[in-house]
Amino acid sequence: IEIKYELIQMDSGEVISRGTTRGFAQYDVTGSEITNEDTRKSMTKIATKNAIQLMTSRIQSSISR
């Protein structure tokens, strides 16, 4: 999962932070493809959560500077 973001200050229109974060999930399969739709959905949720956590951390870091 890849998230591109831009944090803009409302009153001035100034870009406070922008960037791209990526989230990943690991899985075990016996074949080369994911055959279980529930597994794919679960992995997508995990990867999205990881990307959002990284994005939040980067935004907090840029604001504190």
PDB file with one MODEL, atoms N, CA, C and O in Angstrom:
MODEL        1
ATOM      1  N   ILE A   1       0.863  -1.167   0.000  1.00  0.00           N
ATOM      2  CA  ILE A   1       0.000   0.000   0.000  1.00  0.00           C
ATOM      3  C   ILE A   1       0.911   1.232   0.000  1.00  0.00           C
ATOM      4  O   ILE A   1       1.893   1.294   0.739  1.00  0.00           O
ATOM      5  N   GLU A   2       0.569   2.194  -0.832  1.00  0.00           N
ATOM      6  CA  GLU A   2       1.318   3.443  -0.893  1.00  0.00           C
ATOM      7  C   GLU A   2       0.342   4.588  -0.682  1.00  0.00           C
ATOM      8  O   GLU A   2      -0.702   4.657  -1.330  1.00  0.00           O
ATOM      9  N   ILE A   3       0.693   5.489   0.235  1.00  0.00           N
ATOM     10  CA  ILE A   3      -0.136   6.660   0.514  1.00  0.00           C
ATOM     11  C   ILE A   3       0.689   7.910   0.238  1.00  0.00           C
ATOM     12  O   ILE A   3       1.771   8.085   0.800  1.00  0.00           O
ATOM     13  N   LYS A   4       0.174   8.774  -0.628  1.00  0.00           N
ATOM     14  CA  LYS A   4       0.789  10.076  -0.862  1.00  0.00           C
ATOM     15  C   LYS A   4      -0.057  11.091  -0.111  1.00  0.00           C
ATOM     16  O   LYS A   4      -1.284  11.077  -0.207  1.00  0.00           O
ATOM     17  N   TYR A   5       0.601  11.973   0.637  1.00  0.00           N
ATOM     18  CA  TYR A   5      -0.149  12.921   1.451  1.00  0.00           C
ATOM     19  C   TYR A   5       0.452  14.311   1.357  1.00  0.00           C
ATOM     20  O   TYR A   5       1.609  14.493   0.978  1.00  0.00           O
ATOM     21  N   GLU A   6      -0.375  15.288   1.713  1.00  0.00           N
ATOM     22  CA  GLU A   6       0.040  16.680   1.769  1.00  0.00           C
ATOM     23  C   GLU A   6      -0.771  17.348   2.875  1.00  0.00           C
ATOM     24  O   GLU A   6      -2.001  17.352   2.833  1.00  0.00           O
ATOM     25  N   LEU A   7      -0.088  17.906   3.853  1.00  0.00           N
ATOM     26  CA  LEU A   7      -0.743  18.599   4.962  1.00  0.00           C
ATOM     27  C   LEU A   7      -0.610  20.098   4.710  1.00  0.00           C
ATOM     28  O   LEU A   7       0.496  20.633   4.628  1.00  0.00           O
ATOM     29  N   ILE A   8      -1.764  20.770   4.587  1.00  0.00           N
ATOM     30  CA  ILE A   8      -1.780  22.188   4.237  1.00  0.00           C
ATOM     31  C   ILE A   8      -2.439  22.984   5.356  1.00  0.00           C
ATOM     32  O   ILE A   8      -3.501  22.614   5.856  1.00  0.00           O
ATOM     33  N   GLN A   9      -1.794  24.083   5.743  1.00  0.00           N
ATOM     34  CA  GLN A   9      -2.380  24.968   6.752  1.00  0.00           C
ATOM     35  C   GLN A   9      -3.522  25.737   6.106  1.00  0.00           C
ATOM     36  O   GLN A   9      -3.346  26.395   5.080  1.00  0.00           O
ATOM     37  N   MET A  10      -4.699  25.643   6.726  1.00  0.00           N
ATOM     38  CA  MET A  10      -5.929  26.178   6.125  1.00  0.00           C
ATOM     39  C   MET A  10      -5.880  27.694   5.884  1.00  0.00           C
ATOM     40  O   MET A  10      -6.268  28.153   4.810  1.00  0.00           O
ATOM     41  N   ASP A  11      -5.419  28.461   6.845  1.00  0.00           N
ATOM     42  CA  ASP A  11      -5.514  29.918   6.697  1.00  0.00           C
ATOM     43  C   ASP A  11      -4.494  30.505   5.728  1.00  0.00           C
ATOM     44  O   ASP A  11      -4.771  31.521   5.091  1.00  0.00           O
ATOM     45  N   SER A  12      -3.329  29.894   5.604  1.00  0.00           N
ATOM     46  CA  SER A  12      -2.304  30.446   4.726  1.00  0.00           C
ATOM     47  C   SER A  12      -2.112  29.662   3.428  1.00  0.00           C
ATOM     48  O   SER A  12      -1.536  30.173   2.468  1.00  0.00           O
ATOM     49  N   GLY A  13      -2.590  28.433   3.404  1.00  0.00           N
ATOM     50  CA  GLY A  13      -2.386  27.592   2.228  1.00  0.00           C
ATOM     51  C   GLY A  13      -0.987  27.013   2.145  1.00  0.00           C
ATOM     52  O   GLY A  13      -0.636  26.356   1.166  1.00  0.00           O
ATOM     53  N   GLU A  14      -0.178  27.262   3.190  1.00  0.00           N
ATOM     54  CA  GLU A  14       1.199  26.769   3.215  1.00  0.00           C
ATOM     55  C   GLU A  14       1.230  25.249   3.406  1.00  0.00           C
ATOM     56  O   GLU A  14       0.503  24.698   4.232  1.00  0.00           O
ATOM     57  N   VAL A  15       2.086  24.590   2.627  1.00  0.00           N
ATOM     58  CA  VAL A  15       2.264  23.148   2.773  1.00  0.00           C
ATOM     59  C   VAL A  15       3.173  22.912   3.969  1.00  0.00           C
ATOM     60  O   VAL A  15       4.328  23.339   3.973  1.00  0.00           O
ATOM     61  N   ILE A  16       2.654  22.233   4.980  1.00  0.00           N
ATOM     62  CA  ILE A  16       3.406  21.948   6.193  1.00  0.00           C
ATOM     63  C   ILE A  16       4.224  20.677   6.026  1.00  0.00           C
ATOM     64  O   ILE A  16       5.372  20.600   6.463  1.00  0.00           O
ATOM     65  N   SER A  17       3.627  19.697   5.399  1.00  0.00           N
ATOM     66  CA  SER A  17       4.310  18.413   5.219  1.00  0.00           C
ATOM     67  C   SER A  17       3.734  17.712   3.997  1.00  0.00           C
ATOM     68  O   SER A  17       2.536  17.795   3.727  1.00  0.00           O
ATOM     69  N   ARG A  18       4.600  17.024   3.265  1.00  0.00           N
ATOM     70  CA  ARG A  18       4.138  16.187   2.159  1.00  0.00           C
ATOM     71  C   ARG A  18       5.088  15.013   2.032  1.00  0.00           C
ATOM     72  O   ARG A  18       6.261  15.093   2.397  1.00  0.00           O
ATOM     73  N   GLY A  19       4.565  13.941   1.515  1.00  0.00           N
ATOM     74  CA  GLY A  19       5.415  12.775   1.352  1.00  0.00           C
ATOM     75  C   GLY A  19       4.640  11.563   0.897  1.00  0.00           C
ATOM     76  O   GLY A  19       3.461  11.636   0.549  1.00  0.00           O
ATOM     77  N   THR A  20       5.336  10.454   0.912  1.00  0.00           N
ATOM     78  CA  THR A  20       4.768   9.166   0.524  1.00  0.00           C
ATOM     79  C   THR A  20       5.179   8.148   1.579  1.00  0.00           C
ATOM     80  O   THR A  20       6.340   8.094   1.985  1.00  0.00           O
ATOM     81  N   THR A  21       4.226   7.349   2.015  1.00  0.00           N
ATOM     82  CA  THR A  21       4.540   6.261   2.928  1.00  0.00           C
ATOM     83  C   THR A  21       4.066   4.952   2.304  1.00  0.00           C
ATOM     84  O   THR A  21       3.150   4.921   1.482  1.00  0.00           O
ATOM     85  N   ARG A  22       4.722   3.877   2.725  1.00  0.00           N
ATOM     86  CA  ARG A  22       4.358   2.554   2.218  1.00  0.00           C
ATOM     87  C   ARG A  22       4.134   1.609   3.391  1.00  0.00           C
ATOM     88  O   ARG A  22       4.852   1.644   4.391  1.00  0.00           O
ATOM     89  N   GLY A  23       3.134   0.777   3.243  1.00  0.00           N
ATOM     90  CA  GLY A  23       2.854  -0.240   4.243  1.00  0.00           C
ATOM     91  C   GLY A  23       2.934  -1.613   3.593  1.00  0.00           C
ATOM     92  O   GLY A  23       2.554  -1.791   2.436  1.00  0.00           O
ATOM     93  N   PHE A  24       3.429  -2.566   4.345  1.00  0.00           N
ATOM     94  CA  PHE A  24       3.617  -3.914   3.828  1.00  0.00           C
ATOM     95  C   PHE A  24       2.972  -4.930   4.754  1.00  0.00           C
ATOM     96  O   PHE A  24       2.758  -4.659   5.935  1.00  0.00           O
ATOM     97  N   ALA A  25       2.667  -6.083   4.221  1.00  0.00           N
ATOM     98  CA  ALA A  25       2.168  -7.203   5.015  1.00  0.00           C
ATOM     99  C   ALA A  25       2.791  -8.477   4.461  1.00  0.00           C
ATOM    100  O   ALA A  25       2.995  -8.608   3.254  1.00  0.00           O
ATOM    101  N   GLN A  26       3.089  -9.404   5.347  1.00  0.00           N
ATOM    102  CA  GLN A  26       3.669 -10.674   4.929  1.00  0.00           C
ATOM    103  C   GLN A  26       2.622 -11.771   5.024  1.00  0.00           C
ATOM    104  O   GLN A  26       1.699 -11.706   5.835  1.00  0.00           O
ATOM    105  N   TYR A  27       2.783 -12.759   4.197  1.00  0.00           N
ATOM    106  CA  TYR A  27       1.853 -13.865   4.206  1.00  0.00           C
ATOM    107  C   TYR A  27       2.572 -15.141   3.783  1.00  0.00           C
ATOM    108  O   TYR A  27       3.596 -15.091   3.100  1.00  0.00           O
ATOM    109  N   ASP A  28       2.034 -16.270   4.190  1.00  0.00           N
ATOM    110  CA  ASP A  28       2.565 -17.568   3.801  1.00  0.00           C
ATOM    111  C   ASP A  28       1.555 -18.254   2.894  1.00  0.00           C
ATOM    112  O   ASP A  28       0.377 -18.372   3.231  1.00  0.00           O
ATOM    113  N   VAL A  29       2.022 -18.693   1.763  1.00  0.00           N
ATOM    114  CA  VAL A  29       1.178 -19.451   0.847  1.00  0.00           C
ATOM    115  C   VAL A  29       1.976 -20.618   0.305  1.00  0.00           C
ATOM    116  O   VAL A  29       3.205 -20.571   0.246  1.00  0.00           O
ATOM    117  N   THR A  30       1.275 -21.659  -0.087  1.00  0.00           N
ATOM    118  CA  THR A  30       1.975 -22.804  -0.663  1.00  0.00           C
ATOM    119  C   THR A  30       2.175 -22.614  -2.157  1.00  0.00           C
ATOM    120  O   THR A  30       3.114 -23.166  -2.732  1.00  0.00           O
ATOM    121  N   GLY A  31       1.311 -21.845  -2.787  1.00  0.00           N
ATOM    122  CA  GLY A  31       1.435 -21.575  -4.209  1.00  0.00           C
ATOM    123  C   GLY A  31       1.970 -20.179  -4.436  1.00  0.00           C
ATOM    124  O   GLY A  31       2.421 -19.521  -3.498  1.00  0.00           O
ATOM    125  N   SER A  32       1.924 -19.726  -5.663  1.00  0.00           N
ATOM    126  CA  SER A  32       2.471 -18.412  -5.983  1.00  0.00           C
ATOM    127  C   SER A  32       1.416 -17.311  -5.940  1.00  0.00           C
ATOM    128  O   SER A  32       1.752 -16.138  -6.103  1.00  0.00           O
ATOM    129  N   GLU A  33       0.164 -17.656  -5.726  1.00  0.00           N
ATOM    130  CA  GLU A  33      -0.892 -16.650  -5.698  1.00  0.00           C
ATOM    131  C   GLU A  33      -1.684 -16.740  -4.404  1.00  0.00           C
ATOM    132  O   GLU A  33      -1.770 -17.796  -3.778  1.00  0.00           O
ATOM    133  N   ILE A  34      -2.260 -15.609  -4.020  1.00  0.00           N
ATOM    134  CA  ILE A  34      -3.138 -15.579  -2.849  1.00  0.00           C
ATOM    135  C   ILE A  34      -4.516 -16.014  -3.328  1.00  0.00           C
ATOM    136  O   ILE A  34      -5.123 -15.353  -4.170  1.00  0.00           O
ATOM    137  N   THR A  35      -5.000 -17.110  -2.800  1.00  0.00           N
ATOM    138  CA  THR A  35      -6.283 -17.625  -3.269  1.00  0.00           C
ATOM    139  C   THR A  35      -7.432 -17.292  -2.336  1.00  0.00           C
ATOM    140  O   THR A  35      -8.597 -17.415  -2.714  1.00  0.00           O
ATOM    141  N   ASN A  36      -7.119 -16.879  -1.146  1.00  0.00           N
ATOM    142  CA  ASN A  36      -8.150 -16.634  -0.158  1.00  0.00           C
ATOM    143  C   ASN A  36      -8.451 -15.135  -0.086  1.00  0.00           C
ATOM    144  O   ASN A  36      -7.589 -14.346   0.302  1.00  0.00           O
ATOM    145  N   GLU A  37      -9.654 -14.749  -0.454  1.00  0.00           N
ATOM    146  CA  GLU A  37     -10.049 -13.334  -0.467  1.00  0.00           C
ATOM    147  C   GLU A  37      -9.982 -12.710   0.928  1.00  0.00           C
ATOM    148  O   GLU A  37      -9.616 -11.542   1.063  1.00  0.00           O
ATOM    149  N   ASP A  38     -10.326 -13.464   1.950  1.00  0.00           N
ATOM    150  CA  ASP A  38     -10.247 -12.940   3.319  1.00  0.00           C
ATOM    151  C   ASP A  38      -8.802 -12.634   3.706  1.00  0.00           C
ATOM    152  O   ASP A  38      -8.532 -11.634   4.371  1.00  0.00           O
ATOM    153  N   THR A  39      -7.889 -13.486   3.293  1.00  0.00           N
ATOM    154  CA  THR A  39      -6.472 -13.254   3.575  1.00  0.00           C
ATOM    155  C   THR A  39      -6.000 -11.987   2.878  1.00  0.00           C
ATOM    156  O   THR A  39      -5.277 -11.188   3.472  1.00  0.00           O
ATOM    157  N   ARG A  40      -6.398 -11.796   1.629  1.00  0.00           N
ATOM    158  CA  ARG A  40      -6.008 -10.597   0.884  1.00  0.00           C
ATOM    159  C   ARG A  40      -6.548  -9.343   1.560  1.00  0.00           C
ATOM    160  O   ARG A  40      -5.831  -8.350   1.686  1.00  0.00           O
ATOM    161  N   LYS A  41      -7.797  -9.378   1.992  1.00  0.00           N
ATOM    162  CA  LYS A  41      -8.390  -8.225   2.675  1.00  0.00           C
ATOM    163  C   LYS A  41      -7.662  -7.935   3.984  1.00  0.00           C
ATOM    164  O   LYS A  41      -7.398  -6.777   4.310  1.00  0.00           O
ATOM    165  N   SER A  42      -7.345  -8.974   4.722  1.00  0.00           N
ATOM    166  CA  SER A  42      -6.641  -8.811   5.987  1.00  0.00           C
ATOM    167  C   SER A  42      -5.253  -8.202   5.762  1.00  0.00           C
ATOM    168  O   SER A  42      -4.839  -7.306   6.497  1.00  0.00           O
ATOM    169  N   MET A  43      -4.556  -8.680   4.768  1.00  0.00           N
ATOM    170  CA  MET A  43      -3.223  -8.146   4.467  1.00  0.00           C
ATOM    171  C   MET A  43      -3.306  -6.691   4.027  1.00  0.00           C
ATOM    172  O   MET A  43      -2.446  -5.885   4.381  1.00  0.00           O
ATOM    173  N   THR A  44      -4.328  -6.352   3.264  1.00  0.00           N
ATOM    174  CA  THR A  44      -4.510  -4.971   2.825  1.00  0.00           C
ATOM    175  C   THR A  44      -4.758  -4.058   4.015  1.00  0.00           C
ATOM    176  O   THR A  44      -4.217  -2.953   4.071  1.00  0.00           O
ATOM    177  N   LYS A  45      -5.563  -4.503   4.960  1.00  0.00           N
ATOM    178  CA  LYS A  45      -5.824  -3.708   6.166  1.00  0.00           C
ATOM    179  C   LYS A  45      -4.548  -3.503   6.974  1.00  0.00           C
ATOM    180  O   LYS A  45      -4.278  -2.398   7.444  1.00  0.00           O
ATOM    181  N   ILE A  46      -3.771  -4.555   7.134  1.00  0.00           N
ATOM    182  CA  ILE A  46      -2.522  -4.456   7.904  1.00  0.00           C
ATOM    183  C   ILE A  46      -1.554  -3.496   7.223  1.00  0.00           C
ATOM    184  O   ILE A  46      -0.960  -2.644   7.883  1.00  0.00           O
ATOM    185  N   ALA A  47      -1.390  -3.627   5.916  1.00  0.00           N
ATOM    186  CA  ALA A  47      -0.473  -2.759   5.181  1.00  0.00           C
ATOM    187  C   ALA A  47      -0.934  -1.302   5.242  1.00  0.00           C
ATOM    188  O   ALA A  47      -0.112  -0.396   5.379  1.00  0.00           O
ATOM    189  N   THR A  48      -2.240  -1.075   5.140  1.00  0.00           N
ATOM    190  CA  THR A  48      -2.781   0.277   5.217  1.00  0.00           C
ATOM    191  C   THR A  48      -2.539   0.875   6.601  1.00  0.00           C
ATOM    192  O   THR A  48      -2.137   2.033   6.718  1.00  0.00           O
ATOM    193  N   LYS A  49      -2.780   0.100   7.633  1.00  0.00           N
ATOM    194  CA  LYS A  49      -2.557   0.566   9.009  1.00  0.00           C
ATOM    195  C   LYS A  49      -1.088   0.943   9.208  1.00  0.00           C
ATOM    196  O   LYS A  49      -0.788   1.968   9.820  1.00  0.00           O
ATOM    197  N   ASN A  50      -0.182   0.126   8.697  1.00  0.00           N
ATOM    198  CA  ASN A  50       1.250   0.414   8.828  1.00  0.00           C
ATOM    199  C   ASN A  50       1.623   1.710   8.106  1.00  0.00           C
ATOM    200  O   ASN A  50       2.390   2.516   8.633  1.00  0.00           O
ATOM    201  N   ALA A  51       1.085   1.912   6.911  1.00  0.00           N
ATOM    202  CA  ALA A  51       1.375   3.127   6.149  1.00  0.00           C
ATOM    203  C   ALA A  51       0.828   4.363   6.860  1.00  0.00           C
ATOM    204  O   ALA A  51       1.489   5.401   6.895  1.00  0.00           O
ATOM    205  N   ILE A  52      -0.369   4.258   7.422  1.00  0.00           N
ATOM    206  CA  ILE A  52      -0.967   5.389   8.140  1.00  0.00           C
ATOM    207  C   ILE A  52      -0.159   5.722   9.394  1.00  0.00           C
ATOM    208  O   ILE A  52       0.040   6.896   9.705  1.00  0.00           O
ATOM    209  N   GLN A  53       0.304   4.710  10.110  1.00  0.00           N
ATOM    210  CA  GLN A  53       1.114   4.951  11.301  1.00  0.00           C
ATOM    211  C   GLN A  53       2.410   5.673  10.943  1.00  0.00           C
ATOM    212  O   GLN A  53       2.827   6.586  11.655  1.00  0.00           O
ATOM    213  N   LEU A  54       3.046   5.272   9.851  1.00  0.00           N
ATOM    214  CA  LEU A  54       4.269   5.924   9.414  1.00  0.00           C
ATOM    215  C   LEU A  54       3.989   7.358   8.978  1.00  0.00           C
ATOM    216  O   LEU A  54       4.763   8.260   9.297  1.00  0.00           O
ATOM    217  N   MET A  55       2.894   7.579   8.252  1.00  0.00           N
ATOM    218  CA  MET A  55       2.524   8.916   7.821  1.00  0.00           C
ATOM    219  C   MET A  55       2.297   9.822   9.028  1.00  0.00           C
ATOM    220  O   MET A  55       2.779  10.954   9.054  1.00  0.00           O
ATOM    221  N   THR A  56       1.570   9.330  10.022  1.00  0.00           N
ATOM    222  CA  THR A  56       1.299  10.110  11.238  1.00  0.00           C
ATOM    223  C   THR A  56       2.596  10.489  11.938  1.00  0.00           C
ATOM    224  O   THR A  56       2.757  11.626  12.381  1.00  0.00           O
ATOM    225  N   SER A  57       3.507   9.553  12.037  1.00  0.00           N
ATOM    226  CA  SER A  57       4.795   9.813  12.679  1.00  0.00           C
ATOM    227  C   SER A  57       5.578  10.878  11.918  1.00  0.00           C
ATOM    228  O   SER A  57       6.164  11.771  12.531  1.00  0.00           O
ATOM    229  N   ARG A  58       5.594  10.794  10.600  1.00  0.00           N
ATOM    230  CA  ARG A  58       6.318  11.783   9.797  1.00  0.00           C
ATOM    231  C   ARG A  58       5.693  13.165   9.928  1.00  0.00           C
ATOM    232  O   ARG A  58       6.412  14.161  10.009  1.00  0.00           O
ATOM    233  N   ILE A  59       4.375  13.241   9.949  1.00  0.00           N
ATOM    234  CA  ILE A  59       3.698  14.532  10.097  1.00  0.00           C
ATOM    235  C   ILE A  59       4.019  15.132  11.459  1.00  0.00           C
ATOM    236  O   ILE A  59       4.341  16.317  11.545  1.00  0.00           O
ATOM    237  N   GLN A  60       3.938  14.343  12.518  1.00  0.00           N
ATOM    238  CA  GLN A  60       4.254  14.833  13.852  1.00  0.00           C
ATOM    239  C   GLN A  60       5.686  15.343  13.922  1.00  0.00           C
ATOM    240  O   GLN A  60       5.957  16.372  14.543  1.00  0.00           O
ATOM    241  N   SER A  61       6.588  14.631  13.292  1.00  0.00           N
ATOM    242  CA  SER A  61       7.986  15.022  13.285  1.00  0.00           C
ATOM    243  C   SER A  61       8.188  16.357  12.550  1.00  0.00           C
ATOM    244  O   SER A  61       8.937  17.216  13.017  1.00  0.00           O
ATOM    245  N   SER A  62       7.526  16.528  11.413  1.00  0.00           N
ATOM    246  CA  SER A  62       7.696  17.765  10.647  1.00  0.00           C
ATOM    247  C   SER A  62       7.062  18.955  11.362  1.00  0.00           C
ATOM    248  O   SER A  62       7.558  20.076  11.255  1.00  0.00           O
ATOM    249  N   ILE A  63       5.980  18.722  12.085  1.00  0.00           N
ATOM    250  CA  ILE A  63       5.330  19.801  12.826  1.00  0.00           C
ATOM    251  C   ILE A  63       6.197  20.259  13.997  1.00  0.00           C
ATOM    252  O   ILE A  63       6.247  21.449  14.307  1.00  0.00           O
ATOM    253  N   SER A  64       6.872  19.325  14.638  1.00  0.00           N
ATOM    254  CA  SER A  64       7.682  19.672  15.806  1.00  0.00           C
ATOM    255  C   SER A  64       8.949  20.430  15.425  1.00  0.00           C
ATOM    256  O   SER A  64       9.570  21.057  16.283  1.00  0.00           O
ATOM    257  N   ARG A  65       9.339  20.385  14.168  1.00  0.00           N
ATOM    258  CA  ARG A  65      10.533  21.134  13.717  1.00  0.00           C
ATOM    259  C   ARG A  65      10.180  22.563  13.654  1.00  0.00           C
ATOM    260  O   ARG A  65      11.019  23.392  13.301  1.00  0.00           O
TER     261      ARG A  65
ENDMDL
END
